[in-house]
Amino acid sequence: MSIEDTLAQVPLFSELNRRALGRLAKGTVKRQFASGDVIVKEGEQAVAFFYLLSGRVEVVKGAEGSSPKVFRTMGPGDFFGEMALLDGYLRSASVRALEDTECLQLWRWDFLYALRTNPHIASEMLPVLSRRLRETNVELAT
């Protein structure tokens, strides 16, 4: 399956046309992580989005502290780091591989270039981003 076809399966990008998907695919690379690897670290500069092709990861707040909290476990078809595409702020949580994991990684600067050249991408992504924010707010409240 091509990177464009895989990106089309990501809810965040599922409404994008082939041209926009092709542009995003140009900035996307496959990455391998071994079990136990930290994929992103809480407090680091956020510069990329990840889509899980295989393996499992956990999202942890306070991973290096005395009482870490696991927010969720993710597997193939899940994604994280979508906020990094838009704001580039510091990571709000760490993501650690629970087993050997393969991801697609999209760099923020490539995404922003695609957004500038295809402004409709933003309006097609907003509903998905809103749902993810609501889900996170519910998780934080529990």
Backbone torsions as a table, in degrees:
resi	resn	phi	psi	omega
1	MET	NA	136.4	-179.4
2	SER	-73.0	162.2	177.3
3	ILE	-62.3	-39.3	177.8
4	GLU	-58.8	-45.0	179.8
5	ASP	-64.2	-39.3	178.3
6	THR	-66.1	-45.1	178.6
7	LEU	-60.8	-34.3	179.1
8	ALA	-63.9	-22.0	178.3
9	GLN	-84.4	-15.0	178.9
10	VAL	-74.2	121.3	-178.5
11	PRO	-49.8	-37.0	-178.9
12	LEU	-60.0	-31.3	-175.6
13	PHE	-114.7	2.9	-170.5
14	SER	-62.9	-22.1	-179.5
15	GLU	-94.0	0.7	-177.4
16	LEU	-79.2	148.3	177.5
17	ASN	-77.9	169.9	-176.2
18	ARG	-60.8	-36.7	179.7
19	ARG	-62.5	-46.9	179.4
20	ALA	-65.1	-41.9	177.8
21	LEU	-61.9	-40.0	177.9
22	GLY	-63.1	-39.4	178.4
23	ARG	-66.0	-43.3	177.8
24	LEU	-64.2	-37.8	-179.0
25	ALA	-61.1	-31.3	179.8
26	LYS	-62.9	-28.0	179.9
27	GLY	-100.0	11.8	-175.4
28	THR	-108.4	136.2	178.0
29	VAL	-128.9	154.1	173.3
30	LYS	-86.9	138.0	179.1
31	ARG	-129.6	142.9	177.4
32	GLN	-111.1	137.4	176.4
33	PHE	-131.8	137.9	177.8
34	ALA	-85.4	157.5	176.3
35	SER	-52.7	131.4	-179.4
36	GLY	93.2	-16.0	178.5
37	ASP	-65.2	140.9	172.2
38	VAL	-89.1	118.0	-177.4
39	ILE	-81.6	-47.3	171.3
40	VAL	-134.3	148.7	-176.3
41	LYS	-116.4	131.9	176.7
42	GLU	-52.6	133.3	178.8
43	GLY	92.3	-13.9	177.0
44	GLU	-76.7	159.0	173.4
45	GLN	-63.5	131.3	-180.0
46	ALA	-86.5	118.3	-177.1
47	VAL	-130.4	2.8	-176.2
48	ALA	-155.2	157.5	176.2
49	PHE	-109.1	146.4	-179.2
50	PHE	-129.2	138.2	174.2
51	TYR	-121.2	125.2	-175.5
52	LEU	-81.0	120.4	176.4
53	LEU	-90.3	-38.6	178.8
54	SER	-155.1	161.3	179.2
55	GLY	92.6	-174.2	179.2
56	ARG	-138.6	146.5	177.9
57	VAL	-134.7	162.4	172.4
58	GLU	-125.0	144.1	177.6
59	VAL	-100.4	121.2	-172.0
60	VAL	-128.2	131.5	173.3
61	LYS	-99.5	131.9	179.9
62	GLY	70.3	35.9	-175.0
63	ALA	-58.1	-30.3	-177.4
64	GLU	-97.2	2.2	-179.6
65	GLY	-91.4	-172.8	-177.7
66	SER	-80.1	-20.1	179.8
67	SER	-138.0	72.7	179.9
68	PRO	-65.4	149.7	178.4
69	LYS	-120.9	120.6	176.8
70	VAL	-84.0	119.5	-179.6
71	PHE	-84.5	-39.6	-178.3
72	ARG	-164.8	157.6	171.3
73	THR	-111.1	138.3	-176.4
74	MET	-125.9	155.2	178.1
75	GLY	-139.2	-166.6	-177.5
76	PRO	-51.6	134.7	-179.0
77	GLY	93.7	-13.4	177.4
78	ASP	-87.8	163.7	179.8
79	PHE	-144.5	159.0	176.9
80	PHE	-151.7	162.9	179.1
81	GLY	88.7	13.1	-178.5
82	GLU	-64.7	-29.7	177.3
83	MET	-65.1	-31.1	179.2
84	ALA	-61.3	-31.5	179.9
85	LEU	-63.7	-32.0	-173.6
86	LEU	-98.3	-40.9	-171.5
87	ASP	-113.7	-24.0	179.5
88	GLY	65.1	14.7	179.0
89	TYR	-70.2	-176.8	178.1
90	LEU	-71.4	149.2	178.8
91	ARG	-62.7	135.0	-178.6
92	SER	-87.7	-11.6	179.4
93	ALA	-157.6	165.4	174.8
94	SER	-96.0	154.3	174.0
95	VAL	-127.6	125.6	-175.0
96	ARG	-124.0	137.0	178.3
97	ALA	-73.6	127.4	176.9
98	LEU	-88.6	-17.8	176.2
99	GLU	-154.5	173.1	177.7
100	ASP	-53.9	132.4	-169.9
101	THR	-136.2	140.9	173.8
102	GLU	-120.2	133.9	-177.8
103	CYS	-130.6	156.4	161.6
104	LEU	-94.5	136.0	-180.0
105	GLN	-120.5	126.4	177.5
106	LEU	-113.5	121.3	-179.3
107	TRP	-74.6	143.8	-178.9
108	ARG	-58.1	-45.2	-176.6
109	TRP	-64.8	-33.6	176.3
110	ASP	-70.7	-39.0	177.3
111	PHE	-63.2	-45.4	-178.8
112	LEU	-63.1	-37.0	176.3
113	TYR	-63.1	-45.3	179.1
114	ALA	-62.0	-38.5	179.6
115	LEU	-65.3	-41.2	178.9
116	ARG	-65.8	-35.3	-177.8
117	THR	-89.2	-13.2	178.6
118	ASN	-139.7	74.1	-173.5
119	PRO	-58.7	-24.2	179.6
120	HIS	-63.1	-19.2	179.4
121	ILE	-56.3	-41.4	-177.1
122	ALA	-60.6	-48.4	-177.1
123	SER	-66.7	-28.0	179.1
124	GLU	-78.9	-20.2	-179.4
125	MET	-93.7	-22.3	-173.2
126	LEU	-56.8	-43.6	179.6
127	PRO	-60.1	-38.6	179.5
128	VAL	-67.4	-43.2	178.7
129	LEU	-61.9	-39.9	178.7
130	SER	-62.6	-44.4	178.2
131	ARG	-61.1	-43.0	179.7
132	ARG	-62.6	-40.0	178.4
133	LEU	-64.0	-42.8	177.8
134	ARG	-61.7	-43.3	178.6
135	GLU	-61.0	-42.5	178.9
136	THR	-64.3	-41.8	178.6
137	ASN	-61.7	-39.2	177.9
138	VAL	-65.1	-43.8	179.8
139	GLU	-62.6	-41.2	179.9
140	LEU	-66.1	-30.0	-178.8
141	ALA	-76.1	-18.1	-178.0
142	THR	-94.1	NA	NA
